[in-house]
Amino acid sequence: MNTPENETFRDSIGTINDDGKRAWVFPKKPSGWYYEKRKLVSYILLAFLFAAPFIKINGNQFLMFNVLERRFNIFGFPFWPQDFHLFVISMLIGVIFITLFTVGFGRIFCGWICPQTIFMEMVFRRIEYWIDGDRNKQRKLQRQKWDAEKIKKRSLKWFIFLVISFLIANIFLAYLIGSDKLLKYITDGPTEHLGTLFPLIIFTAVFYFVFAWFREQVCIIACPYGRLQGVLLDNKSIVVAYDHKRGEAENGRKKFRKNEDREALGYGDCIDCLQCVHVCPTGIDIRNGTQLECVNCTACIDECDHIMESINLPKGLIRYASEENIEQKKKFEFTPRLKGYTAVLVILIGVLIGMLLLRNDVEARVLRLPGQLYEHKGETIISNVFTYKLINKTTETIDDVSFKLRTYKGEIKLVSNTGEIVVPEQGLAEGTLFIEIDKSELKGDKNKLMIDVYSGDELIETTTVNFLGPRSYN
């Protein structure tokens, strides 16, 4: 393992050469126990990613993030602009959840769950292995002149990358505008919706650029999550780690020789085969310790375990372990720091669940018309004018809506041609109404009224307003 005075590898990233130019990473095709488990997890998450926009719960899209119209669906729960506080709490829960697992298990999110890693390693690189071959063949093809073979392979690979990028862009658009609207745009034809076609082309170009050219640079340069490691990780965090105590021993590493007693000679179990480096998708040497570029993908674990098996040495030279575990053989413990994050997470989840249970399917807003005071009608009636807005968060139309005063005797009159209020599904109804109350009922110049909103005979919402009256009636 590198000593502090020999850590020049930290002065630059592994994908930049000495001349400051891009050093392309050609990782060896991974295989092994962890890789098979990652493939299973990745394909389940990919199926979820592609299916989620088309899954409906009570008529609501399972996941939707319509930023332009400020409408969000999370796990089938619709969030309107009026529910922004709920959306913020949901996002905070996500951040705390990722933070908690980073403190405990490093960048396990990056290696197993991150869409960038899943698409790059389980989709695009697998296509690359199929067309270009493994590491050595890819390096050879890179140096090869542009002959018929190279043109054929590059054209096929880039075309498939473009098709997949276009597909991802469509799915991304389904999350933004809704799957129903996307399917309608597709059936109508692209020329009918040029305002959506151009963003689709831009998204396709961005995804193609990321997966065909920028690749691992996203994790190393662009993603801010990697920078959080320096703040969140400590010597108790479980990460993909090289056991330098075992690998280096007293005299460091040494190439493998058959029938050699390495232990007696004072050499560690690391035979300096560099397979852990060749298989790394970000081009680092895990033996240098925890690094910004490491995404905890476990490819080096599988490769090292395979080498250890082949030379009859115990597996686990590279494994999930903490620095404390390697140095002092201490087992993982639930630290006060983890307990604190867990407590915050549980509290936020409890608050969110409580708010969701208390949230009504219909939200009513009745506000006094700005700049308007009360009016006298006859000798005893005081009138105030209000605007109302009814938001229907369900997928069913709400009709026969009426308003009734709860605590005061008075009358509510709608300014409407039909006299009937209908709130469309996932829509809103708004208008103007007058509230008229006998002055003998008023208890001052400001009176808080409670208004019940009914659909037929069913009470669906309650709201309050301030009703103005003459000061002399205090």
N, C-alpha and C positions, 0 to 999 in steps of 0.2 A: 504493500500500500504506500502511496506517496506521502512523504513527510511534508510538514508545512513549508519548508524551504525549497521543496521541489514540486510546487503546485502551479506550474506555468499553464497547465491545462485549463485553469480557471480564468486565465486572462483573455480567452477568446472562446467562441462557441465552436463545437465540433464540425459544423457545416460550412466553416470559412477556412480556406487554406492560408498558407503563409503570405501569399500575394494579396490577400483580402478578397479573393474571388470565391464564388459559390463552389463548395466541395460537395458534389452529389453523393447521396447516401444510397448504397446498393445493399440492403440487408439480406442476409441469407434467409431462405424460407424457413420459418420456425416450425417446430413440431414438438409434441410432448403432451404431458398430462394437463398442464395449465393452458396450453394453446387450445386443446380440445374443449376445455371448459369455457374458455373465452369465446370460442366459435359458437357454442351453444347459447351463451348469454347474448352474444352479438346478434344472432339470427332472431332470437326472441324479441330483442329491442328493435331490430329493423322491422319485423312484422308489426310490432306495436306502433312504430313511427309512421308506417305507411297506412295502417288501418285506422288510427285514432281520429283523423279528420272525418272519416266516414261512419264512425260509430255514433249512434244517437241514444241519448237517455232522456226519456220524457220529451222527445222531440228536439232536445238541445244537443248540438255537436259536442262530443266528449272533450275535445281540446280545441280552442280557437282563441287567437290573439289578434283581434281586429283593431289595430291601433288607430286607424283613420276614423272609424266610427266609435271608438272607445268602448267596444263591447268585447268581453272576454268570457270564455267558457272554460272552466277548470274542473275536470272530472264530472262533466255534465251539469255543474252549477253555473248559471249565467251571472255575470258580473257587469253591471251597468256603470256609467260614470258616477251615479249616486252610491255605488258600492265600492268606490275606489279604495276606501280604507280596508275593506276585506281583501282586495287584490294585493295591497301593500303588505298586509300580514302574511298572505300566502307566499309572496316573494321572500319575505324575511325568514319564514320557515325554511324555504329552500336554501337560502344562504347559510343559516345556522346549521342545517342538516349537513351540507357539504363541509362546512368548517369543522363540525364535530368529527366527521370521518377523516378529515385531513389531519387533525390533531392526533387522532388515534391510529390511523392507517395510511398516512401520507397521501400520495396522488393515486389512490386506488380508483377514484372516480375517473381519472384520465385514462387509466389502462383498461378499465372494464366497461365503463358506461358512456364516456364522452362520445358524442356523434362524430366528431372529427376523427378520433382514433378508430372507431368502428368502421366508418366508411373508408378511411385510408388503408387500414390493415386488413380488413375482412372483405372488402369489395374491390377497391382499385388495385391494391398490391397483388391480390390473388389473380386478377386478370393479367397483371404484368408478369407474374410467374408463369402463367399459362402461355402467354404470347412470346415473351422475351427469354424465359428460362430463369434459372436460379442466379445467385449473386455473380458467379464467375462469367456466366453467359451474358448477363446484363452489362457487366464491365467491358467485356469484349465487344459487345454490340455498340456501346457508347463510343469506343475508340475506332470502330469500323468506319470505313468511308461510306458515303451514301450510294451504295449499290442497290440492286433490285431487292435483295433480301431485307436490307435495313428499311428501305422505303415502304415495302409491303408491311413489315411488322409495325413500324411507326404509324402508318396510315390506319391500320386496323385498330391498334391500341387507342389512338387519339379519337377515332370515330366512336368507338365504344364508350370512351370516357365522356365524349360530348353527349351521347344519347342518355347515359346515366345522369349526367349533370342536368340535362333537360327534365328528366323524370323527377329528380330531387327538387328542382325549381318549381315544378307543378305541385308537388306535395307541400312545399314551403308556402306556396300561394294559397293552398287549401286551408292552411292554418291561419292565414292572414285575412282572407275574404270569406271563408266558409266553403265547404265542399259542394254544397248545393249550387252556389253561385258559380264556382269553377266549372262544374259539370255543364251548367247552362251555357257558359261562355264557350266551352269546347263544342257543344252541339250547334251553337249559333254560328261558329266559324270565327277564326282569328280576326278577319277584317271587320267584323261587327263590333269588336271591342279592342280597338287599337290602344286605348288608354291602359289596358291590362296587358296587352301583348308586349309592349316595350319594357315594362318592369320584368316580365317573364324572361325576356331576352337578356336583360341585365343580370338577373339572378343566375341564369344559366351560365353566363360568362364568368361571374364571380366564382361559382362552384367549380367550373372547369379550371379556372386559374388556380384555385386552391389545391385541387386534387391532382392536376396534371403538372403543375410547376412549383407552387409554393410549398405544398406538401408538409413535411415535418417542421418547416419554418413557422407554421402557425403555432405549434406548441412551444417552440423555442423563443420566438420573437414576439408574436402578436398576442398570444393568450396571457392575460394578467394573472391567471390562476397560479401559474408556475412561480411567479414572484411572491405569492403568499406563503410559499414553503418556508422562506427565511423567517417569517413572523410566526407561523403556526406550528412548525415542527420543533420537537425537542428530542433529547436523547432517549425518551421513552416511546416515541412514535414508531409504529411498525411500518417499515418500508422494505422495498426490494434492496437487500444489502449483501455485500461480499464479506464473508467471515475472514477478515485479515489475520486474526489470531491463528486460525487453522491454516489458511492459505499461504501465509508468509513464514510462520514458525520463527526460528532464530536466524536462518541464513537466506530467507526470501524464497522466490520461486525458482523452479528449475524444470527444464524440459524432461519429459518422461523417458525413462530407460527401463527396459524389462528386467525384472529380478533385482532391481536396485532397492536397497533399504533406505528410503528417503528420511524416515524418522531418525535413524541412527546418524545420518549425515547432517541432520538439522535443517532439512528443507521442508517447506510446507506442501500442502496437497495441490496447490495450483501449479499446473504444468506449463503455464504460459502458452497455451494453444491458441489464444485469441478468438476462440469461437464465440465467447460472450460478447466480444466487440463486433464481430462480423454479423451477428444476428440482430444487433441493436438497431431499431428503426430510426433512432436519432443520432447514431454514430458516436456514442460515448463509450468509455471504458468504465464499467460499473466498479471495477477494482479501485478506482480513484475515490470512492465514497459517494455520498449523496450529492447529486448535482442538479442544477436547475433543469437541464434537458431531459432528465429521466422521468418517464411517464408511468413507471411501474407496470409495464406491459407483461412482465414475467417471461419474456422470450429468453433472456439470459439464464433464468433459473432452469428452464427446460433443457437448454443446450448444455449447461454445466452438469446437470444431473446425468445426461446421456454420456458425457465424457467420463464422469466419475464411475459410472457403471462399467464402462468399457475397460477401465484400468483397475477395476476391483477396489475402488475406494468408496467410502460412504457418501451418499448424496447429501445435498444441503450446504455445499460450500457457498453457493449463492442461494439465498432464501428470503422469505418474509421474516424479518427480525428487526429489533430496535438496536440502537448503538449500545444501550445499557445491557441488552441481552448478550451481545457479542463480547463486550468488555468484562461483564460481571456475571454472566449466565443467569440474570434475573428474568423471571417470567413477566408477561404483560400484566399490568395492573390498572384498575380503573382509578385514575388519578383525580385529585380535587378539581383540576382544570377540566377534565372530561365530565365530571359530575356537574360542574357549573354550566357548561354548554348544554348538557342533557336537561338540566332543570329549566333553563331558558326555553329550550325546544318544546318540552312538555307543556310549559305555561302558555306559549304561543299557540300550540295546537289546541289546547283547551279553550283559549279565548276564541280562536277561529271557529271551532265546533259550536261553542255557545252562540256566537253571532249568527252562524248559519241557521241554527235551530230557531233563533228568535226573528230571523229575517222573514218578512212577508213576501208573498208572490206578487203583491200589488203595492206600489208605493204612491202615496198621495202627497202632493205639495199644494197648499192653498196659501197664497200670499196676497197681502193688500196691495192694490194698484198704486205704484209709486206716485207721490205728489197729490193724492186724492185724500181729502178729509171726509168726515161724515156729512150726510145730507138729512134735512128734515123732510118727512113726508107726512103731511097733515099736521095735526097738533101733537101727536104722541109717538109717532114712529121715527126711529133713527135708522138710517140706511148707510151701509159701507159697501164699496165695490171691491171685488177680489178677482184674481186670476187663479185658475186651478190647472194642475198638470197631473195626470194619472199615467203611471208607467206599469205596463203589464209584462212581467218577467216570465210568464208561462207560454206554452205553445198553443193555448186555447183562447179563443175570443171571449171577452167578458162583456156581456150586454146588460141592459136594463139597470144601469148604474144610477144611483141617487144619493143625495146628501141629506143628512138629518142632524139637527142640533141636539146635543146630549143634555147640557146643563141649563140652557136658557130656552125660554119660550120665544119662538120667533119663526121666521119663514125664510127659506132659501129659494131664490128665483134664478133660474138659468137664463143666460143670454144666448138662446139657441132657437133656430128655426123649427127643429123637430121636437125639442124638449126631451130627447132621449140621448143618453151618452153610451157609446159603444167603444170599448178599448180593444184594438186589434191585437192578435197574438204577437208577442215580443215587440210591441209598439207602444204608442202613447196617444192619449187624447188630452186636449187642452182647450180651454175656453175661459169665459168670464161668468161670474155669478154675483148676485146681490144678496146680502144678508140684512134682513129687516127685523128689528127688535123694538118692542115698546120701551120707552125711556124709563118707565117705572121698574124695569128689570135690571137696568144698568146700575153698577156699583161704583162708578168713577169714570174718569176720562179714558182709561184703558181697561178693557175687560178681556180676559182670556176665555175664548170659546173652544169647546171640544166638538169637533165635527166627525160624525160617523159616516163611512162610505159603505153603501150596500150594493150588492148585486142581487136584485130581486129582494128576497127576505134574508139573505145571508150577509152578515157583517164581514167585510173583507179588509178594512183598514180604518184607522183612527188617526186624526191629525188635529193640531191646535192652531188657532190664529188669534191675533189681537184685534179687538173690535173697539173703535174709537167712538166716544160720546162727548157730549158737552161737559166742560169742566164743572159747571154749576151743579151737576148731578152727582158729585162725589159724595 
